């Protein structure tokens, strides 16, 4: 029975670890999505600035 008890304990520990890892993955995924969103906003802003500078230089 020690083997069966040990197996149950091992399964319980692995299930807990799996849940913790899934939670960490979700947090990292959300952080990645936020970073991508921030970068998209920054790129959009830079594109607008480039366009404005092009127009300014064309008018000189």
C-alpha positions in Angstrom: 0.0 0.0 0.0 2.9 2.3 0.5 3.4 2.3 -3.3 -0.2 3.3 -3.9 -0.1 6.0 -1.2 3.2 7.3 -2.8 1.6 7.3 -6.2 -1.4 9.3 -5.0 0.9 11.8 -3.3 2.9 12.2 -6.5 -0.2 12.7 -8.6 -1.5 15.3 -6.2 1.8 17.2 -6.2 1.9 17.1 -10.0 -1.6 18.3 -10.3 -0.8 21.2 -8.0 2.4 22.0 -10.0 0.4 21.8 -13.3 -2.2 24.3 -11.9 0.6 26.7 -10.8 2.3 26.5 -14.2 -1.0 27.1 -16.1 -1.5 30.2 -13.9 2.0 31.4 -14.6 1.6 30.8 -18.4 -1.6 32.9 -18.4 0.1 35.8 -16.5 3.0 35.7 -19.0 0.6 35.6 -21.9 -1.2 38.6 -20.6 2.1 40.5 -20.1 3.1 39.6 -23.6 -0.2 40.9 -25.0 0.2 44.1 -23.1 3.7 44.6 -24.3 2.6 44.0 -27.9 -0.2 46.5 -27.5 2.1 49.1 -26.1 4.6 48.5 -29.0 1.8 48.9 -31.6 0.8 52.2 -30.1 4.4 53.4 -30.1 4.9 52.3 -33.8 1.7 54.1 -34.8 2.9 57.2 -33.1 6.3 57.0 -34.8 4.7 56.5 -38.2 2.6 59.7 -37.7 5.7 61.6 -36.7 7.6 60.3 -39.8 4.7 61.4 -42.0 4.6 64.8 -40.4 8.3 65.3 -40.8 8.1 64.3 -44.5 5.3 66.8 -45.1 7.3 69.5 -43.3 10.4 68.8 -45.4 8.4 68.8 -48.6 7.2 72.2 -47.9 10.6 73.7 -47.3 
